[in-house]
């Protein structure tokens, strides 16, 4: 019973730290706050006071993915020698190109049901939450086959994709069940 209570306290504390990290990030760069599409925070293994942050921002027709490290509490020593809140752009994505691929390629539409931080590089689409680059070959990378536009994978969901905020209607103008 005591270990179960300790686990509950740990989970509650982790959520509290996540909120503190998000607030610190938003306060650190007020100019980017109005352009921010999504803020993805993950605690580092073994140190719940160091968090990896991935911020997606929108500027006109471009989505940018930026990475930073958040050290808690604010002003704490760096995490592993990395400067806290030093944002580095890791990818840029043309929103019209993503919308075009979503509208014309059912496999890309299906992938977008799960991809929260999409990036397209060298004919691959992948999720930057799990890798520094799509070319890294993580489990989210999928080759974009432009010739198979109408071929839909079986067993698609009917939920709203995470990046429907960039695509407009969530399906790039077409139904997933085509």
N, C-alpha and C positions, 0 to 999 in steps of 0.2 A: 504494500500500500504506500509506503514511504517513497519507493522508487517511482511509482506512478505519479505521485504528487510532485516529485522532483522533475519529472518529464514535463508535466503540465506547466510548472513554473518556468522551465527552460523555453518552452514554446511561446508562452506569453511574453517572456523577456525578449525573445527573438523578434516578435512582432513589434514590440516597443522600440527596439533598436532600429528596425527597418523604417519606422515612421520618423525617428530622429535623423536617420541618414537622409531620407528624402527631404525633410525640412532643411537640413544643412545644405544640400545640393541646390535646392530652389533659392535659398537666401544667398548662396555664393555667386550666382549668375542671374540676376534679375532680368537682364536684357534677353536672355535665352528663354525665360519662363513662358513668354507669350508665343514662342515658336515651337515649344516642346510638344511633341505628339505622344511620346511614351517615355517612361523612366523605368528601367528594369534594374533591380537591385538584387544581388546575391551575396550572402556572407561567404567569406573565404573559409575553406575547411581548416579546422583547428584554431581559428581566431575569429570569434563572433564580433570583435571590435573593428575588423577590417572588412570592408565591403567592396565588391566590384560593381561599378555602375556603367550602364549602357544607356545613353540618352539618344532618342530619335528626335530630330528637329526637322521642321519644314521651312524652306525658303523658296517661295514661288513654286516652281515645278520640280524641285529637288528635295529629296529626303536625305539627311545626313545622319550617319551613326557615329557617335563619339563615345570614347571610353575614358573612365577615370577611376581612381581609387578613393574611397571615402574612409577616413580614419575617425573612429569615435572614441571619446567625445571630441568635439571640435577643438582643433589645436593640439591634438595628441600627436605623439611621434609618428613618423611615417610607417607604412606597412611594407615590410620587406625592402626598404630602400627606395620605394616609389613615392614621388611627391604627391600628397593628397590633393584632389580636385584640380589636377592638371589635365584638362580635356584634350584628347587627341582624336582627330577625325580618322576613322578606320574605313569608312565606305561612304560613297555617294550613289544615289539611285534616282534615275529619272522616273518621276511619278507617271507621266504619260506613257512611258515604255512599259512600266509595270501594269498599268491599266489595259494597255493594248494586249499584252501577253495574257492577262487574266481573261479578257473578252474573247480572245481567239484560240486559246489553248486550254482545254479542259484539265489536263494534267497539272498545269500551273494553277488554275483555279482550285483544284483539289488540294494542292500543296499549301495554298494560301489559307486554307481552313485552319492550319496549325502554325504557320509561320508568323511569329510576332515581330521579328526584326529581320525582314527580308533583305537580301543582297544578291545581285546578279553579277557574276564575273565569268568571262570566258565560256559562255554557254551553260553555266550552272546557276541554279538558284539554291540558296541556303539560308539558314537562320543564324545570325550573328550572336545569339545568346550562347551558343555552344562552341563557337570557334572564333578565332581572330580574323579568319578569312574563309570564304566559301571554298577556295582551292585547297584548304586544309583537309578536305575529305571527311569531315565529320558525318555522323549518321543522318543529318538533315539535307545534305547536298543531293540535288537531283539534276540530271542532265535535261536541258530544255530541248525537246524534239519538236521543232517547228512544223515538221511534216505530219505530226499526229494530232493536229489541232482539235479534231472533233471526237477523238477516242477518249472516253471517260473511264477512269478506274472504277471498279465496282465498289459498292458499300460507302457511298459518300454521305456525309452528314448534312443536316439542313440548318446548322447554326450560322450565325453571323461571323465572318472571319475577323481576326484581330485587327487587320489593317483595312477594314471597310471604311475607316475614317479618311484614308487616302484614295480609295477606289470609288468612293461615292456611294454606290448601293451595296457594296460588299461582295458582289459577284462579278464585278467588272462589266456590268451591263448584260450579263447572260446568266441563265439558270445553270446550276451545277448538274442538274439531272438531264442534260442534253444527250 
